[in-house]
Amino acid sequence: MSREIRRVPENWEHPKDEKGHNIPMHEHFPYNKEEIEEGLRDGWLDNDPPNYGCDVMPQWPESERTHYQMYESVTEGTPISPVMKSPEALARWLADNKASAGPYATATYDQWLAMIKVGSSAGSFVMNRSTGEIVSGVEAVSRKM
């Protein structure tokens, strides 16, 4: 149930399989240069740049990453929101649609916006050891626990 903000082009459409389900995709390429060369040589990677046949997000130039999309990242990652123009628009959509922020948890607009502006990912939940309180990772980021 982890959540991860990804910067994407305006026209990005996450790929789907033949049944219409989102295909999980890593955010970053999991192999270094030597592993790519070995995989291409030994045949366990296809020569299909920029992803070499692996299910990873395309590596767009920073100038093309103009929009925002929220992903779950327990698997390699599938979107839980549409592509949005701004952090505020994405936070509004997530709050209004009661998007899952973790197990049995949603988040407010302000909590989503804080997490998006951090520009990273949040775990499923966080436990405050001194109080025993458990909150979603999104809420924890907004509180800076």
N, CA, C and O of each residue as an XYZ file, in Angstrom:
580
protein
N       0.796     -1.194      0.000
C       0.000      0.000      0.000
C       0.844      1.266      0.000
O       0.294      2.347      0.211
N       2.138      1.186     -0.224
C       2.977      2.375     -0.280
C       2.530      3.264     -1.428
O       1.958      2.789     -2.409
N       2.792      4.546     -1.298
C       2.411      5.519     -2.313
C       3.655      6.251     -2.786
O       4.557      6.547     -2.004
N       3.685      6.539     -4.093
C       4.863      7.156     -4.691
C       4.423      8.138     -5.759
O       3.639      7.794     -6.643
N       4.929      9.366     -5.676
C       4.621     10.365     -6.699
C       5.597     10.183     -7.857
O       6.804     10.047     -7.653
N       5.064     10.183     -9.060
C       5.914     10.074    -10.250
C       5.618     11.244    -11.173
O       4.462     11.615    -11.377
N       6.677     11.818    -11.727
C       6.540     12.900    -12.702
C       6.479     12.257    -14.084
O       7.315     11.423    -14.431
N       5.483     12.653    -14.862
C       5.216     12.036    -16.161
C       4.878     13.113    -17.187
O       4.547     14.237    -16.809
N       4.956     12.790    -18.492
C       4.506     13.739    -19.513
C       2.985     13.900    -19.469
O       2.273     13.035    -18.959
N       2.505     15.004    -20.003
C       1.080     15.308    -20.018
C       0.256     14.190    -20.652
O      -0.836     13.883    -20.173
N       0.757     13.588    -21.705
C      -0.019     12.588    -22.458
C       0.287     11.140    -22.045
O      -0.065     10.213    -22.775
N       0.933     10.930    -20.892
C       1.302      9.586    -20.451
C       0.066      8.738    -20.194
O      -0.861      9.150    -19.497
N       0.076      7.558    -20.768
C      -0.952      6.555    -20.488
C      -0.229      5.296    -20.048
O       0.509      4.685    -20.820
N      -0.446      4.921    -18.814
C       0.207      3.730    -18.278
C      -0.235      2.514    -19.097
O      -1.429      2.354    -19.350
N       0.698      1.653    -19.516
C       0.338      0.490    -20.337
C      -0.511     -0.529    -19.591
O      -0.398     -0.697    -18.377
N      -1.350     -1.191    -20.343
C      -2.254     -2.213    -19.802
C      -2.006     -3.535    -20.516
O      -1.535     -3.562    -21.653
N      -2.329     -4.629    -19.834
C      -2.215     -5.943    -20.461
C      -3.441     -6.215    -21.320
O      -4.310     -5.355    -21.456
N      -3.514     -7.422    -21.906
C      -4.606     -7.774    -22.814
C      -5.974     -7.788    -22.132
O      -6.998     -7.734    -22.812
N      -6.005     -7.859    -20.800
C      -7.267     -7.837    -20.063
C      -7.636     -6.432    -19.586
O      -8.664     -6.245    -18.936
N      -6.790     -5.440    -19.913
C      -7.065     -4.066    -19.521
C      -6.562     -3.680    -18.147
O      -6.899     -2.611    -17.638
N      -5.746     -4.551    -17.531
C      -5.186     -4.250    -16.211
C      -3.849     -3.531    -16.361
O      -3.075     -3.824    -17.272
N      -3.590     -2.593    -15.465
C      -2.308     -1.893    -15.486
C      -1.161     -2.870    -15.290
O      -1.237     -3.767    -14.451
N      -0.102     -2.693    -16.063
C       1.100     -3.506    -15.939
C       2.007     -2.841    -14.905
O       2.383     -1.683    -15.092
N       2.374     -3.534    -13.818
C       3.269     -2.925    -12.829
C       4.595     -2.528    -13.479
O       5.151     -3.264    -14.293
N       5.089     -1.340    -13.098
C       6.333     -0.829    -13.670
C       7.209     -0.227    -12.577
O       6.742      0.574    -11.768
N       8.498     -0.624    -12.559
C       9.471      0.001    -11.668
C       9.592      1.470    -12.037
O       9.381      1.842    -13.191
N       9.924      2.293    -11.079
C      10.175      3.708    -11.356
C      11.535      3.895    -12.021
O      11.674      4.722    -12.922
N      12.532      3.139    -11.588
C      13.886      3.290    -12.117
C      14.368      1.967    -12.691
O      13.941      0.897    -12.257
N      15.247      2.051    -13.655
C      15.781      0.858    -14.287
C      16.600      0.069    -13.279
O      17.483      0.630    -12.631
N      16.322     -1.230    -13.132
C      16.966     -2.002    -12.065
C      18.365     -2.536    -12.382
O      18.959     -3.208    -11.538
N      18.908     -2.258    -13.566
C      20.213     -2.815    -13.930
C      21.222     -1.718    -14.217
O      20.866     -0.657    -14.730
N      22.483     -1.975    -13.886
C      23.544     -1.033    -14.227
C      24.063     -1.347    -15.635
O      23.613     -2.300    -16.270
N      25.004     -0.546    -16.112
C      25.512     -0.681    -17.487
C      26.089     -2.079    -17.756
O      25.826     -2.663    -18.807
N      26.860     -2.608    -16.828
C      27.481     -3.926    -17.022
C      26.422     -5.028    -17.088
O      26.531     -5.952    -17.895
N      25.399     -4.927    -16.240
C      24.327     -5.922    -16.250
C      23.530     -5.859    -17.554
O      23.106     -6.893    -18.069
N      23.325     -4.661    -18.086
C      22.625     -4.520    -19.366
C      23.430     -5.192    -20.468
O      22.883     -5.947    -21.272
N      24.737     -4.915    -20.503
C      25.594     -5.529    -21.525
C      25.560     -7.048    -21.413
O      25.472     -7.745    -22.424
N      25.630     -7.560    -20.192
C      25.574     -9.011    -19.977
C      24.219     -9.561    -20.416
O      24.162    -10.579    -21.105
N      23.147     -8.912    -20.031
C      21.804     -9.376    -20.382
C      21.569     -9.393    -21.879
O      20.955    -10.320    -22.407
N      22.058     -8.366    -22.568
C      21.922     -8.329    -24.026
C      22.763     -9.437    -24.662
O      22.312    -10.113    -25.587
N      23.969     -9.615    -24.167
C      24.866    -10.648    -24.695
C      24.317    -12.053    -24.449
O      24.354    -12.907    -25.335
N      23.805    -12.285    -23.231
C      23.339    -13.614    -22.855
C      21.866    -13.867    -23.183
O      21.367    -14.979    -23.008
N      21.184    -12.844    -23.653
C      19.811    -13.030    -24.117
C      18.703    -12.907    -23.083
O      17.548    -13.170    -23.415
N      19.001    -12.516    -21.832
C      17.918    -12.385    -20.859
C      17.339    -10.970    -20.818
O      16.402    -10.708    -20.064
N      17.896    -10.046    -21.631
C      17.307     -8.726    -21.850
C      17.114     -8.539    -23.347
O      17.954     -8.945    -24.150
N      16.003     -7.924    -23.709
C      15.773     -7.588    -25.117
C      16.344     -6.212    -25.401
O      16.357     -5.349    -24.523
N      16.813     -6.002    -26.611
C      17.350     -4.711    -26.996
C      16.209     -3.810    -27.453
O      16.013     -3.587    -28.647
N      15.457     -3.294    -26.473
C      14.294     -2.456    -26.758
C      14.364     -1.209    -25.882
O      13.551     -1.068    -24.968
N      15.323     -0.285    -26.133
C      15.479      0.900    -25.295
C      14.205      1.730    -25.259
O      13.405      1.651    -26.191
N      13.982      2.544    -24.188
C      14.924      2.745    -23.101
C      14.810      1.704    -22.005
O      15.523      1.803    -21.006
N      13.941      0.708    -22.148
C      13.687     -0.216    -21.049
C      14.274     -1.606    -21.239
O      14.212     -2.418    -20.315
N      14.828     -1.905    -22.379
C      15.420     -3.208    -22.648
C      14.481     -4.359    -22.299
O      14.918     -5.404    -21.817
N      13.201     -4.159    -22.544
C      12.236     -5.227    -22.342
C      11.772     -5.411    -20.912
O      10.940     -6.282    -20.656
N      12.271     -4.633    -19.973
C      11.846     -4.734    -18.575
C      10.664     -3.811    -18.337
O      10.494     -2.809    -19.032
N       9.864     -4.150    -17.367
C       8.713     -3.325    -17.042
C       9.135     -2.195    -16.109
O       8.952     -2.270    -14.894
N       9.701     -1.151    -16.702
C      10.099      0.046    -15.963
C       9.493      1.257    -16.648
O       9.179      1.223    -17.838
N       9.335      2.310    -15.896
C       8.813      3.546    -16.467
C       9.791      4.046    -17.528
O      11.003      3.907    -17.365
N       9.282      4.618    -18.600
C      10.181      5.241    -19.571
C      11.020      6.314    -18.885
O      10.558      6.976    -17.956
N      12.224      6.476    -19.340
C      13.134      7.451    -18.736
C      13.101      8.745    -19.554
O      14.041      9.050    -20.287
N      12.010      9.497    -19.419
C      11.849     10.743    -20.161
C      12.853     11.778    -19.679
O      13.291     11.745    -18.529
N      13.218     12.711    -20.578
C      14.040     13.838    -20.115
C      13.253     14.644    -19.079
O      12.024     14.689    -19.121
N      13.955     15.265    -18.171
C      13.313     16.055    -17.106
C      12.358     17.098    -17.692
O      11.315     17.379    -17.101
N      12.698     17.665    -18.829
C      11.853     18.702    -19.445
C      10.483     18.181    -19.871
O       9.545     18.965    -20.019
N      10.353     16.865    -20.071
C       9.071     16.278    -20.459
C       8.236     15.838    -19.264
O       7.057     15.521    -19.418
N       8.829     15.815    -18.081
C       8.121     15.369    -16.865
C       7.388     16.563    -16.248
O       7.776     17.074    -15.198
N       6.338     16.986    -16.913
C       5.632     18.208    -16.532
C       4.407     17.969    -15.663
O       3.849     18.923    -15.120
N       3.973     16.723    -15.519
C       2.742     16.413    -14.803
C       3.004     15.412    -13.669
O       4.117     14.913    -13.503
N       1.961     15.138    -12.904
C       2.080     14.335    -11.693
C       1.095     13.172    -11.731
O      -0.021     13.306    -12.233
N       1.519     12.031    -11.197
C       0.632     10.885    -11.073
C       1.032     10.116     -9.817
O       2.217      9.941     -9.533
N       0.021      9.657     -9.067
C       0.278      8.888     -7.843
C       0.239      7.407     -8.183
O      -0.658      6.934     -8.882
N       1.234      6.683     -7.675
C       1.352      5.242     -7.889
C       1.333      4.506     -6.564
O       1.755      5.040     -5.538
N       0.840      3.273     -6.594
C       1.070      2.373     -5.473
C       2.386      1.695     -5.800
O       2.688      1.426     -6.962
N       3.158      1.423     -4.772
C       4.482      0.852     -5.050
C       4.779     -0.379     -4.210
O       5.938     -0.662     -3.906
N       3.737     -1.114     -3.835
C       3.958     -2.398     -3.172
C       4.431     -3.401     -4.218
O       5.372     -4.157     -3.980
N       3.768     -3.404     -5.386
C       4.311     -4.146     -6.523
C       5.327     -3.204     -7.141
O       5.777     -2.278     -6.466
N       5.702     -3.396     -8.378
C       6.628     -2.461     -9.010
C       5.964     -1.123     -9.275
O       6.656     -0.128     -9.488
N       4.627     -1.073     -9.266
C       3.945      0.205     -9.375
C       2.863      0.258    -10.438
O       3.103     -0.035    -11.609
N       1.672      0.638    -10.008
C       0.570      0.924    -10.924
C      -0.078      2.215    -10.457
O      -0.054      2.520     -9.264
N      -0.659      2.983    -11.378
C      -1.235      4.266    -10.994
C      -2.519      4.109    -10.190
O      -3.305      3.189    -10.418
N      -2.715      5.030     -9.241
C      -3.976      5.092     -8.507
C      -4.703      6.400     -8.816
O      -5.753      6.682     -8.239
N      -4.143      7.196     -9.727
C      -4.756      8.470    -10.102
C      -4.552      8.719    -11.585
O      -3.716      8.078    -12.222
N      -5.314      9.648    -12.129
C      -5.006     10.100    -13.486
C      -3.786     11.024    -13.456
O      -3.332     11.432    -12.387
N      -3.270     11.343    -14.623
C      -2.185     12.311    -14.764
C      -2.788     13.700    -14.515
O      -3.823     14.048    -15.084
N      -2.129     14.479    -13.663
C      -2.632     15.804    -13.306
C      -1.552     16.858    -13.548
O      -0.355     16.576    -13.496
N      -2.019     18.086    -13.815
C      -1.114     19.168    -14.192
C      -0.302     19.728    -13.019
O       0.822     20.190    -13.216
N      -0.847     19.693    -11.820
C      -0.169     20.325    -10.692
C      -0.303     19.461     -9.434
O      -1.175     18.596     -9.356
N       0.575     19.707     -8.446
C       0.436     18.997     -7.170
C      -0.937     19.251     -6.534
O      -1.541     18.347     -5.958
N      -1.416     20.484     -6.648
C      -2.706     20.836     -6.056
C      -3.849     20.082     -6.723
O      -4.751     19.597     -6.040
N      -3.822     19.979     -8.046
C      -4.878     19.248     -8.764
C      -4.855     17.765     -8.396
O      -5.904     17.144     -8.229
N      -3.653     17.203     -8.272
C      -3.546     15.789     -7.905
C      -4.040     15.575     -6.470
O      -4.797     14.640     -6.212
N      -3.624     16.422     -5.550
C      -4.066     16.296     -4.159
C      -5.581     16.416     -4.067
O      -6.213     15.673     -3.317
N      -6.168     17.334     -4.814
C      -7.620     17.510     -4.808
C      -8.303     16.248     -5.318
O      -9.278     15.789     -4.722
N      -7.802     15.677     -6.422
C      -8.403     14.465     -6.984
C      -8.309     13.314     -5.981
O      -9.287     12.600     -5.761
N      -7.134     13.134     -5.372
C      -6.939     12.037     -4.417
C      -7.871     12.174     -3.213
O      -8.478     11.196     -2.779
N      -7.980     13.386     -2.676
C      -8.853     13.605     -1.514
C     -10.318     13.433     -1.893
O     -11.065     12.753     -1.189
N     -10.733     14.044     -3.000
C     -12.140     13.981     -3.416
C     -12.585     12.560     -3.746
O     -13.744     12.200     -3.540
N     -11.649     11.754     -4.262
C     -11.975     10.379     -4.645
C     -11.641      9.370     -3.552
O     -11.706      8.159     -3.766
N     -11.281      9.886     -2.378
C     -10.970      9.033     -1.229
C      -9.986      7.914     -1.586
O     -10.163      6.753     -1.219
N      -8.933      8.321     -2.324
C      -7.897      7.367     -2.728
C      -7.249      6.761     -1.484
O      -7.077      7.433     -0.467
N      -6.903      5.513     -1.581
C      -6.297      4.809     -0.460
C      -4.904      5.369     -0.176
O      -4.059      5.463     -1.066
N      -4.689      5.737      1.085
C      -3.383      6.224      1.532
C      -2.624      5.127      2.285
O      -1.474      5.323      2.679
N      -3.255      4.001      2.478
C      -2.668      2.892      3.210
C      -3.791      1.968      3.629
O      -4.940      2.175      3.238
N      -3.485      0.959      4.411
C      -4.519      0.002      4.824
C      -5.677      0.701      5.540
O      -5.489      1.295      6.601
N      -6.834      0.628      4.971
C      -8.057      1.192      5.551
C      -7.937      2.680      5.849
O      -8.566      3.167      6.788
N      -7.143      3.413      5.071
C      -6.931      4.836      5.346
C      -7.045      5.658      4.075
O      -6.613      5.241      3.000
N      -7.627      6.819      4.220
C      -7.606      7.826      3.173
C      -6.797      8.994      3.733
O      -6.246      8.893      4.829
N      -6.721     10.084      3.004
C      -5.982     11.251      3.488
C      -6.718     12.513      3.056
O      -7.505     12.495      2.109
N      -6.453     13.593      3.754
C      -7.061     14.872      3.414
C      -6.293     15.516      2.263
O      -5.209     15.067      1.889
N      -6.869     16.562      1.720
C      -6.191     17.334      0.677
C      -4.826     17.803      1.178
O      -3.824     17.629      0.484
N      -4.771     18.395      2.373
C      -3.511     18.921      2.900
C      -2.474     17.816      3.116
O      -1.284     18.028      2.887
N      -2.921     16.648      3.554
C      -1.994     15.526      3.754
C      -1.433     15.036      2.418
O      -0.231     14.805      2.291
N      -2.311     14.879      1.422
C      -1.833     14.459      0.100
C      -0.877     15.506     -0.472
O       0.176     15.162     -1.008
N      -1.243     16.775     -0.357
C      -0.408     17.833     -0.930
C       0.976     17.844     -0.284
O       1.978     18.003     -0.981
N       1.045     17.680      1.027
C       2.348     17.639      1.705
C       3.194     16.490      1.181
O       4.390     16.659      0.941
N       2.581     15.319      1.001
C       3.315     14.153      0.508
C       3.803     14.383     -0.923
O       4.939     14.046     -1.255
N       2.944     14.955     -1.767
C       3.307     15.225     -3.162
C       4.461     16.219     -3.219
O       5.404     16.035     -3.989
N       4.390     17.267     -2.411
C       5.431     18.303     -2.446
C       6.771     17.802     -1.937
O       7.813     18.344     -2.305
N       6.760     16.770     -1.092
C       8.018     16.155     -0.680
C       8.659     15.496     -1.902
O       9.883     15.409     -1.999
N       7.811     15.027     -2.847
C       8.304     14.476     -4.099
C       8.881     13.094     -3.989
O       9.791     12.737     -4.736
N       8.372     12.314     -3.076
C       8.958     11.013     -2.843
C       7.867      9.978     -2.664
O       6.806     10.052     -3.284
N       8.146      9.019     -1.812
C       7.168      7.982     -1.542
C       6.917      7.898     -0.041
O       7.714      8.360      0.775
N       5.782      7.291      0.291
C       5.421      7.105      1.694
C       5.055      5.651      1.894
O       4.373      5.056      1.059
N       5.502      5.080      2.990
C       5.166      3.708      3.309
C       3.697      3.547      3.636
O       2.959      4.528      3.724
N       3.282      2.327      3.812
C       1.880      2.035      4.088
C       1.401      2.674      5.378
O       0.313      3.247      5.428
N       2.208      2.576      6.415
C       1.818      3.153      7.695
C       3.065      3.413      8.528
O       4.146      2.894      8.252
N       2.879      4.226      9.545
C       3.945      4.555     10.478
C       3.378      4.409     11.878
O       2.243      4.806     12.143
N       4.168      3.841     12.768
C       3.746      3.720     14.155
C       4.626      4.604     15.026
O       5.853      4.529     14.965
N       3.991      5.437     15.834
C       4.702      6.253     16.798
C       4.963      5.369     18.015
O       4.028      5.006     18.727
N       6.198      5.028     18.253
C       6.533      4.068     19.311
C       6.184      4.589     20.704
O       5.865      3.806     21.599
N       6.241      5.885     20.887
C       5.963      6.406     22.231
C       4.472      6.425     22.556
O       4.090      6.278     23.717
N       3.621      6.607     21.534
C       2.175      6.671     21.792
C       1.430      5.433     21.322
O       0.309      5.180     21.765
N       2.039      4.653     20.425
C       1.358      3.494     19.852
C       0.424      3.851     18.718
O      -0.219      2.975     18.140
N       0.344      5.133     18.393
C      -0.539      5.573     17.310
C      -0.014      5.060     15.967
O       1.185      5.115     15.695
N      -0.930      4.562     15.133
C      -0.601      4.113     13.786
C      -1.342      5.012     12.813
O      -2.557      5.182     12.915
N      -0.606      5.588     11.867
C      -1.205      6.445     10.842
C      -0.671      6.025      9.482
O       0.360      5.361      9.389
N      -1.382      6.419      8.425
C      -0.898      6.119      7.073
C       0.414      6.848      6.843
O       0.694      7.860      7.485
N       1.209      6.333      5.932
C       2.465      6.987      5.577
C       2.242      8.378      5.031
O       3.045      9.277      5.280
N       1.157      8.573      4.286
C       0.829      9.886      3.738
C       0.592     10.871      4.877
O       1.119     11.984      4.859
N      -0.198     10.465      5.864
C      -0.458     11.340      7.016
C       0.836     11.610      7.777
O       1.075     12.738      8.208
N       1.662     10.598      7.944
C       2.919     10.771      8.674
C       3.823     11.788      7.994
O       4.451     12.608      8.664
N       3.894     11.739      6.652
C       4.710     12.719      5.929
C       4.188     14.122      6.185
O       4.967     15.056      6.377
N       2.860     14.271      6.187
C       2.297     15.597      6.392
C       2.552     16.109      7.811
O       2.614     17.319      8.028
N       2.699     15.209      8.767
C       2.970     15.574     10.161
C       4.460     15.720     10.435
O       4.860     16.339     11.421
N       5.285     15.145      9.551
C       6.742     15.081      9.746
C       7.072     14.362     11.046
O       7.856     14.842     11.866
N       6.440     13.175     11.213
C       6.653     12.366     12.430
C       8.087     11.920     12.532
O       8.454     11.233     13.485
